Amino acid sequence: MRNLSLLMVVIFGMFLSSCTGDEPVQNLPQEGQEATTTEEETQMCEFVLSAEEQAAVGSMNAFGVDFLKAVVEESHDKKENVVVSPLSAQILLSMLANTSDETTGAEIADVLGYSDVNVLNDLSRKYILGLPAVSEKVKMKLANALWYHSGLELNPLFGEILDYYYNAPSNPRDFGSSDAVVDEINKWCADNTENLIDRVLEELPPGSVFVLANAMYFKANWLTPFNEEVNERKTFHGLHQDAMVEMMHTSLGMQYAESSDFKAVNFPFEDGFSTWFVLPEDNVAIDDFIEGFDLKHLNDHSDVAIVDFSLPKFKYATELIPLDDALRYLGINSVFESCKFTMFLNPIKGGNAEVKQKCTIEFNEDGASAAAVTLAIGEGALGPGEKPEIEKKIVNLDRPFLFFIMENHSGSCLMAGKIVNL
């Protein structure tokens, strides 16, 4: 069985900060109550979403595709692969929306598709409690944590929000002893990704005063594994050059979608999760296709079909790529400038942040595995019957394609990517 893990980490330096006397966020525990989560509460959280939350899910899924588009748009080499994690970005940005002044929080909420940060908090809590409980056959973890310089005083409201909505401990540490803080963060990463990501930091940048982290771990098998004995060496027609790859193959009834410019199959994992593989037509440039693509297109054009499906067996790792320009492209600007953060009671000087991400992805006969690290680094100072005839379709991923790993009940997009070279 293979593993899929995702880690997202945010590191900020000293930013301009002030306490704004915010009103308590809705649904926090009352005074004297503990903000812990019982096993019964976890089992009860099964994505029973309000109308507002359903709208937020739809908007946030749109963000997932937009996030991939933005990273593709801002990439320097258009002929390289791109892999991102929309879900981890959503949860982390939702936390950040609570750390900032009203302008920055509104920017983040708007990019995620909703103006009410309270709804984002409620939705994130349901993700964190509900996604790991979706299936006994699929192992999944979502973890969050905060480390901050012990010389700063944490805003109690922010601490309560992290504790209740994000199950995130707040850890005051001496950032002057940065090696010890780095070792602790790296161990947390390893513990929460089953050692798939065992080191994310070598050192803390000068002036750093806190690290906000989200980790996601996912482990699943295909519902119907590929038979390794029928694998064949085939040519993958990449944008840089052709390459010989080991091509896996199966023929099954599955969800299938097509239009004039693409074909797609939804290949399921064992329980509650699946991957959409989207193949643009041969005469359609993949970046042009991405620009007009929407996940809703798949459901609008989908049906059940017998599909001869071929998927290359591969593993790919990105470099550490900057995301600042991609997030600015989406409309998040203040967090990279001298925004005001309300997470500390201490007034501190202004600064800025850089956001970077590194990912790996693997597809094989048993399932999928992946790992990703995202850093935002800030610097500053302090029934029986007749069977219908079903036309057999052919989807051969032997040229550039997209993938989207989905949780099917909520429609959440965990991972997304553009594969153009193998």
Disulfide bonds with the S-S distance in Angstrom:
none
